[in-house]
Amino acid sequence: MVSGGSLRLGVVSYLNAVPLVYGLDGDPRFTLVRDVPSRIAERLHAGEIDLGMIPSVEYAAGDYAIVPGIGIASRGAVRSVSLFHRRPVADVRRVALDASSRTSVALAKILLRERLGHDPEYVTMGPKVEDMLGAADAALVIGDPALYFRGDEDRLDLGEEWAARTGLPFVFAFWAGRPGAVDAAGVDRLQRALRAGQAAFAQIAAQYNGLGAGRGTESEAYLRRNIVYDLGEGELSGLREFYRRARALGLIDRVPELRFHGHR
């Protein structure tokens, strides 16, 4: 798979990442490093991990190749990337951002610019919706904190908004690393891990002990209905469109070419 020991995998510590690494915890060929998406990207940039499930916007910041066919995407409502708001979106002037994923921040900025016609003021905070809404008109929250939040605030689902505006899926994250970081056997093992995880959605949801502990039915529905793990041509088209729009707003320096590990 790789030379020089186990492959260091950076994986996000949310429910939607569990199927990606199903069965790899006990595999001596892999060492799993868990963190929030933005920190996984920083670890990859620093060479602390070999492959990371990085926010898609981070791919434009380095010389990376993508593990084909695997990611975290949506073809409509995603539920775990949402803008909570107490006033109509058209009246939002200040937005609190959860900095855990720079992709979600970039997506929010793209969609709000298109919807409002201007940029609101942005402030970065920790992912506590009540605190964020105490300091701003709206709060961007991702991952489990967004998925399991049960407040009275209105919610703008960014996956749903993107699909409505573009007709395309949105890719939030994927495995990426330096060219040559993983060989064809490693790619195959990651793809088999995902297939095993997809076959075990019910078990994963029932055993999950994060914020969604005890909400197995809800968690399973989220994995089955909202998250797309297979990156096909539609997802790649959505990814390219995201890069084009992010570049147009100056959120990234270039529209990167999509390169892949192994055979595709």
Protein Blocks (a to p, Z undefined) as FASTA:
>chain_A
ZZhiacdddddfbfklmmmmgoklmpmkbccddddfklmmmmmmnopafbdcddfklmmm
pccdddehiacddfbdeklaccddfbdfklpcbdcddfkbmklmmmmmmmmmmmnopacd
dddddfdfklmmmmmmbdcdehjllmmpccfbdcddfklmmmmmnopacdfbdcdddehk
acfklmmmmmmmmmmmmmmmmmmmmmpcbfkgoilmmmmmmmmmmpcfbdcfklmmmmmm
mmmmmmmnopafbdcddddehjZZ
